[in-house]
């Protein structure tokens, strides 16, 4: 569990998985989708995610989620729902806060 949390806590790891949730992507496509992260960081994260068997390359050379990777993302759906609710709540709280000096 700790090893997985350490991997997912690394910068860009979850973003890469998130970007692969809908369709396979090439290295260049992932780099564009991830705000032009450096090639060295992307290469390192892809290697780590492949070693963890969360992603793999398909026959066309694109990165895809493995079954465990897709299952992991499905488990994160609850966090996504919570985050959206939290953002609405925080947005409402922020709108109610007085602006300027009190």
N, C-alpha and C positions, 0 to 999 in steps of 0.2 A: 504493500500500500504506500509506504513512504517513498519508494523509488518512483512509483507512478506520479505521486504528488510533486515530487521534485522535477520530474520531466515536464509535467503539465504547467508547472510554475515558471518554467524558463520562458523568457521573452519569445513571443511569436508562436510557441508550440500550439496553444489552443486556437489561435487565429488560423494557422495552417489547417488544422482539423476542421474548423468551422467552414473554411473556404472550400474544402473538399466534400462537404455534406451533400451538395446538390449534383455536382458533376466532376469527372476527372479533370485534372489540369496539368499542363506542362510546367517545367521549372519557370520559364519566363512568365507564363500566365499567373502562377502563384506569386511571383515577385511583384507583378503589377497589382494584383489584388491585395497584396499586403503592403501597400504604400511604399513600394520600391525599397524594401529592406535589402541590405547588402547581400551579395551573392554568397559570401562566406558564411554568414549567419544562416541564410536559408539552406545552404548545403548541409551545414552542421545539424540543423533541426530536422531536416528530412532524413538524414542518416539516423539520428536518434529515434525518430518516430518509426522508421523502418525496422530498426533493431528491436524496438518494443512491439513490433508486429501490429501496429495501429494503422499503418499505411503500407502500400506496395506499389510497384509499377505494373501497369497493364501491358499488353502486347504492343501497343502503340507508343509506349514509353512515357505515358502520362501517369501521374500519381493518383491513386484512388484509396479510399478507405477500405480496410479489411473488414471482415465481419466483426471482430472485436472492436475495431475503431468505430464502426457504425453503431454498435451497441453502446459504447461509451458515450457517444454524442446523444443517443436517445435518452440516456440516463441524465444528461445535462438539460433536457427539455424543462424539467421542473425548476432548475435554476434560472433558465431563460424566462419562464413565466413569473417567477418571484422577482427577477430584476425589472421586468416591465412594470409590475405593480409597485415596486419600490420607487422607480423613476417617476411614476404618476404621483405617488405620495410626496416624494421630495419636491417635485415640481409644484405641487399645491402648497407645500410648506414654504417654499422659496417665494411663491407669489404673495403669501400672506405676510412675510417679513417686512418690516418697515425699511425703507431705503434711507441712506444717509445717516448722519449722527443722531444719536438718541438723546 
